[in-house]
């Protein structure tokens, strides 16, 4: 694991096409899409047509989200009709950076972590289930008999030992002790 993480901010907002190109260039598969809005959250494998799923029309959809994988995380926030503020989090050396149009990176210390997702794998319904959330939970990973949990692998970005940002890195199945299986 790298000892340093770097956060880049795009100098000018990106349009929909530029955002799709940034993700395609910087987040190779396997990658995941986390879409966020006030009343909902969706986590799924990144599909080739993800940009159409996320930005179907300008009035609805998901104004905020992130695509993440082993190498980096790209976050966006819609700031206008077709304008997205974009941030890149990565542990890769800033030599060369993500290309033109980005501010100099801010450097952080990093630490790997893991966070359990809600729900236990239910073999009968072949989905994750949480009693206090009376519906199946659509995590983009399948459990199996004896491997009941899903967890997010994260990288915390630290300043003076305090977590400033947490980058999502991957999704794994674990046993009850949190051991990746």
WOJOTA-V912695 format. One record per backbone hydrogen bond with DSSP energy under -0.5 kcal/mol. NH is the residue of the N-H (numbers start at 1). CO is the residue of the C=O. If there is no record, write none. Layout:
# WOJOTA-V912695
nh & co
NH & CO
NH & CO
This chain:
# WOJOTA-V912695
nh & co
5 & 108
6 & 90
7 & 106
8 & 6
8 & 88
10 & 86
11 & 101
12 & 101
14 & 84
19 & 15
20 & 16
21 & 17
22 & 18
23 & 19
24 & 20
25 & 21
26 & 22
27 & 23
28 & 26
32 & 68
33 & 44
34 & 66
35 & 33
35 & 42
36 & 64
37 & 40
40 & 37
42 & 35
44 & 33
46 & 31
50 & 47
52 & 49
53 & 49
54 & 50
55 & 51
62 & 54
63 & 61
64 & 36
65 & 76
66 & 34
67 & 74
68 & 32
69 & 72
70 & 30
73 & 89
74 & 67
75 & 73
75 & 87
76 & 65
77 & 85
78 & 63
79 & 83
80 & 83
83 & 80
84 & 14
85 & 77
87 & 75
88 & 8
89 & 73
90 & 6
91 & 71
97 & 94
99 & 96
102 & 99
103 & 9
106 & 7
108 & 5
109 & 158
110 & 3
111 & 156
113 & 154
115 & 152
117 & 150
120 & 129
121 & 148
122 & 127
123 & 121
126 & 122
127 & 122
128 & 137
129 & 120
130 & 133
130 & 135
133 & 130
134 & 132
135 & 130
135 & 133
137 & 128
138 & 136
139 & 137
141 & 139
144 & 147
147 & 144
149 & 174
151 & 172
152 & 115
153 & 170
154 & 113
155 & 167
156 & 111
157 & 165
158 & 109
158 & 156
159 & 162
162 & 159
164 & 157
165 & 157
167 & 155
169 & 153
170 & 153
172 & 151
174 & 149
175 & 179
178 & 175
181 & 173
